[in-house]
């Protein structure tokens, strides 16, 4: 069963940086209601920007509401998840102590590290870090889709957190 995390990404040029000749574009990660999400993500490389469709989805806007969808897999050899109209990429997370680092399909480590002592519970449960034992790895496919932002009214309160998505919703 997939797990979905709804977040608001807001472009933040002050977080732009270059490390080892890799350019990262800065963003603030927020809950849909605009509160900061406690998560260590501050910037995305070109691969992350493409996966999340930031250039296409932002289309000149400063922020975008996205559903990040994880499809946990039994191993790295499983068939790639198909989600029509969306980029899907394969990653793994490996737990090392209280942290979990994301890895590309080929085993290359990313700069994305989740921390059980720093990151908020909905984010940690979405990625599955608390379920892993030290040294254990979990493979997953990841996709992102834009969410149309509802008009805010004083009586409406946006939802956030993990939203299970039934497999039949993928067709």
C-alpha positions as a Markdown table, in Angstrom:
| # | Residue | x | y | z |
|---|---|---|---|---|
| 1 | Unk | 0.0 | 0.0 | 0.0 |
| 2 | Unk | 1.3 | 3.4 | -0.9 |
| 3 | Unk | 1.7 | 6.3 | 1.6 |
| 4 | Unk | 1.2 | 10.0 | 0.6 |
| 5 | Unk | 2.6 | 13.0 | 2.3 |
| 6 | Unk | 1.1 | 16.4 | 1.4 |
| 7 | Unk | 3.5 | 19.3 | 1.7 |
| 8 | Unk | 3.8 | 22.8 | 0.5 |
| 9 | Unk | 7.2 | 23.7 | -1.2 |
| 10 | Unk | 8.1 | 27.4 | -1.2 |
| 11 | Unk | 11.0 | 28.6 | -3.3 |
| 12 | Unk | 13.7 | 30.1 | -1.0 |
| 13 | Unk | 16.8 | 31.4 | -3.0 |
| 14 | Unk | 18.7 | 32.0 | 0.3 |
| 15 | Unk | 19.0 | 28.1 | 0.6 |
| 16 | Unk | 20.6 | 27.7 | -2.9 |
| 17 | Unk | 24.0 | 26.2 | -2.8 |
| 18 | Unk | 26.6 | 24.3 | -4.8 |
| 19 | Unk | 28.4 | 21.3 | -3.3 |
| 20 | Unk | 31.0 | 19.2 | -5.2 |
| 21 | Unk | 29.9 | 20.9 | -8.5 |
| 22 | Unk | 26.3 | 20.0 | -7.9 |
| 23 | Unk | 23.8 | 22.9 | -7.8 |
| 24 | Unk | 21.0 | 22.7 | -5.3 |
| 25 | Unk | 17.9 | 24.9 | -5.5 |
| 26 | Unk | 16.5 | 26.0 | -2.1 |
| 27 | Unk | 13.0 | 25.4 | -0.7 |
| 28 | Unk | 11.1 | 25.7 | 2.5 |
| 29 | Unk | 9.1 | 22.6 | 3.3 |
| 30 | Unk | 5.8 | 23.6 | 4.9 |
| 31 | Unk | 2.6 | 21.9 | 5.9 |
| 32 | Unk | -0.4 | 22.8 | 3.7 |
| 33 | Unk | -1.5 | 25.4 | 6.2 |
| 34 | Unk | 1.9 | 27.2 | 5.9 |
| 35 | Unk | 3.5 | 26.0 | 9.2 |
| 36 | Unk | 7.1 | 25.0 | 8.8 |
| 37 | Unk | 7.6 | 21.2 | 8.7 |
| 38 | Unk | 10.4 | 20.0 | 10.9 |
| 39 | Unk | 12.4 | 18.1 | 8.3 |
| 40 | Unk | 16.1 | 18.4 | 7.2 |
| 41 | Unk | 15.3 | 19.0 | 3.5 |
| 42 | Unk | 16.4 | 22.5 | 2.4 |
| 43 | Unk | 17.3 | 22.1 | -1.2 |
| 44 | Unk | 17.0 | 19.8 | -4.2 |
| 45 | Unk | 19.5 | 18.9 | -7.0 |
| 46 | Unk | 18.3 | 18.8 | -10.6 |
| 47 | Unk | 17.2 | 15.1 | -10.2 |
| 48 | Unk | 15.0 | 16.0 | -7.2 |
| 49 | Unk | 13.6 | 19.1 | -9.0 |
| 50 | Unk | 12.7 | 17.0 | -12.0 |
| 51 | Unk | 11.1 | 14.2 | -9.9 |
| 52 | Unk | 9.0 | 16.7 | -8.0 |
| 53 | Unk | 8.2 | 18.6 | -11.2 |
| 54 | Unk | 9.2 | 21.8 | -9.5 |
| 55 | Unk | 9.9 | 23.8 | -12.7 |
| 56 | Unk | 6.8 | 22.5 | -14.4 |
| 57 | Unk | 4.5 | 22.6 | -11.4 |
| 58 | Unk | 5.6 | 25.9 | -10.1 |
| 59 | Unk | 5.3 | 27.5 | -13.6 |
| 60 | Unk | 6.6 | 30.8 | -12.3 |
| 61 | Unk | 4.8 | 30.6 | -8.9 |
| 62 | Unk | 6.6 | 30.9 | -5.6 |
| 63 | Unk | 5.1 | 27.8 | -4.0 |
| 64 | Unk | 3.3 | 24.6 | -4.8 |
| 65 | Unk | 1.2 | 22.1 | -2.9 |
| 66 | Unk | 2.4 | 18.5 | -3.7 |
| 67 | Unk | 1.5 | 15.0 | -2.8 |
| 68 | Unk | 4.6 | 12.9 | -2.4 |
| 69 | Unk | 3.7 | 9.3 | -2.9 |
| 70 | Unk | 5.8 | 6.3 | -1.7 |
| 71 | Unk | 5.3 | 2.8 | -2.9 |
| 72 | Unk | 7.3 | 0.4 | -0.6 |
| 73 | Unk | 8.8 | -2.5 | -2.4 |
| 74 | Unk | 10.0 | -6.0 | -1.3 |
| 75 | Unk | 13.4 | -5.4 | -3.0 |
| 76 | Unk | 15.2 | -3.3 | -5.6 |
| 77 | Unk | 14.4 | -5.7 | -8.4 |
| 78 | Unk | 10.6 | -5.3 | -8.2 |
| 79 | Unk | 8.8 | -3.9 | -11.3 |
| 80 | Unk | 8.8 | -0.1 | -11.4 |
| 81 | Unk | 5.5 | 1.4 | -10.3 |
| 82 | Unk | 3.5 | 3.0 | -13.1 |
| 83 | Unk | 1.6 | 6.2 | -12.4 |
| 84 | Unk | 0.3 | 7.7 | -15.7 |
| 85 | Unk | 1.4 | 11.3 | -16.2 |
| 86 | Unk | 3.9 | 11.2 | -13.3 |
| 87 | Unk | 7.6 | 10.6 | -13.0 |
| 88 | Unk | 8.4 | 7.7 | -10.8 |
| 89 | Unk | 11.9 | 7.0 | -9.5 |
| 90 | Unk | 13.3 | 4.2 | -7.4 |
| 91 | Unk | 15.2 | 4.9 | -4.2 |
| 92 | Unk | 16.1 | 3.1 | -1.0 |
| 93 | Unk | 16.5 | 4.3 | 2.5 |
| 94 | Unk | 19.1 | 2.8 | 4.8 |
| 95 | Unk | 19.0 | 3.3 | 8.5 |
| 96 | Unk | 22.2 | 4.0 | 10.4 |
| 97 | Unk | 21.5 | 4.6 | 14.1 |
| 98 | Unk | 18.9 | 7.3 | 14.4 |
| 99 | Unk | 19.2 | 8.4 | 10.8 |
| 100 | Unk | 18.1 | 7.2 | 7.4 |
| 101 | Unk | 19.9 | 8.3 | 4.2 |
| 102 | Unk | 18.2 | 8.1 | 0.8 |
| 103 | Unk | 20.1 | 6.3 | -2.1 |
| 104 | Unk | 19.5 | 6.3 | -5.8 |
| 105 | Unk | 18.8 | 3.1 | -7.6 |
| 106 | Unk | 22.4 | 2.6 | -8.5 |
| 107 | Unk | 23.5 | 2.8 | -4.8 |
| 108 | Unk | 24.8 | 6.4 | -4.9 |
| 109 | Unk | 24.0 | 8.2 | -1.7 |
| 110 | Unk | 21.9 | 11.4 | -1.9 |
| 111 | Unk | 22.3 | 14.3 | 0.5 |
| 112 | Unk | 18.8 | 13.6 | 1.9 |
| 113 | Unk | 19.0 | 12.3 | 5.5 |
| 114 | Unk | 16.0 | 11.9 | 7.8 |
| 115 | Unk | 16.6 | 12.0 | 11.6 |
| 116 | Unk | 14.5 | 10.4 | 14.2 |
| 117 | Unk | 15.4 | 13.1 | 16.7 |
| 118 | Unk | 14.8 | 16.1 | 14.4 |
| 119 | Unk | 12.1 | 15.3 | 11.8 |
| 120 | Unk | 8.4 | 15.3 | 12.5 |
| 121 | Unk | 6.6 | 12.0 | 13.0 |
| 122 | Unk | 4.3 | 12.2 | 9.9 |
| 123 | Unk | 7.4 | 12.6 | 7.7 |
| 124 | Unk | 9.3 | 9.8 | 9.4 |
| 125 | Unk | 6.3 | 7.4 | 9.1 |
| 126 | Unk | 5.8 | 8.4 | 5.5 |
| 127 | Unk | 9.3 | 7.5 | 4.6 |
| 128 | Unk | 9.2 | 4.4 | 6.9 |
| 129 | Unk | 12.3 | 5.1 | 9.0 |
| 130 | Unk | 10.8 | 4.0 | 12.4 |
| 131 | Unk | 10.0 | 0.6 | 10.9 |
| 132 | Unk | 13.6 | -0.1 | 10.0 |
| 133 | Unk | 16.2 | -1.7 | 12.2 |
| 134 | Unk | 19.8 | -0.4 | 12.3 |
| 135 | Unk | 21.5 | -1.3 | 9.1 |
| 136 | Unk | 18.3 | -2.3 | 7.3 |
| 137 | Unk | 17.3 | -1.0 | 3.9 |
| 138 | Unk | 13.9 | -0.4 | 2.4 |
| 139 | Unk | 13.3 | 0.0 | -1.4 |
| 140 | Unk | 10.5 | 2.2 | -2.7 |
| 141 | Unk | 9.3 | 4.1 | -5.7 |
| 142 | Unk | 8.6 | 7.8 | -5.3 |
| 143 | Unk | 6.3 | 10.0 | -7.3 |
| 144 | Unk | 4.9 | 13.5 | -6.9 |
| 145 | Unk | 1.7 | 15.1 | -8.1 |
| 146 | Unk | 0.5 | 18.7 | -7.8 |
| 147 | Unk | -2.5 | 19.4 | -5.7 |
| 148 | Unk | -4.9 | 22.2 | -6.5 |
| 149 | Unk | -4.9 | 24.6 | -3.6 |
| 150 | Unk | -8.4 | 25.1 | -2.2 |
| 151 | Unk | -9.5 | 28.6 | -1.5 |
| 152 | Unk | -8.7 | 29.4 | 2.2 |
| 153 | Unk | -11.6 | 30.4 | 4.3 |
| 154 | Unk | -11.6 | 31.2 | 8.0 |
| 155 | Unk | -13.6 | 28.0 | 8.7 |
| 156 | Unk | -11.5 | 25.6 | 6.6 |
| 157 | Unk | -8.5 | 23.8 | 7.9 |
| 158 | Unk | -6.2 | 22.0 | 5.5 |
| 159 | Unk | -5.3 | 18.4 | 6.1 |
| 160 | Unk | -1.8 | 17.1 | 6.2 |
| 161 | Unk | 0.1 | 14.0 | 7.1 |
| 162 | Unk | 0.0 | 10.5 | 5.7 |
| 163 | Unk | -2.9 | 9.7 | 3.3 |
| 164 | Unk | -3.1 | 6.1 | 2.3 |
| 165 | Unk | -3.9 | 5.7 | -1.4 |
| 166 | Unk | -5.6 | 2.5 | -2.5 |
| 167 | Unk | -3.9 | 0.7 | -5.4 |
| 168 | Unk | -7.0 | 1.1 | -7.6 |
| 169 | Unk | -6.6 | 4.8 | -7.5 |
| 170 | Unk | -3.5 | 4.4 | -9.6 |
| 171 | Unk | -5.3 | 3.3 | -12.8 |
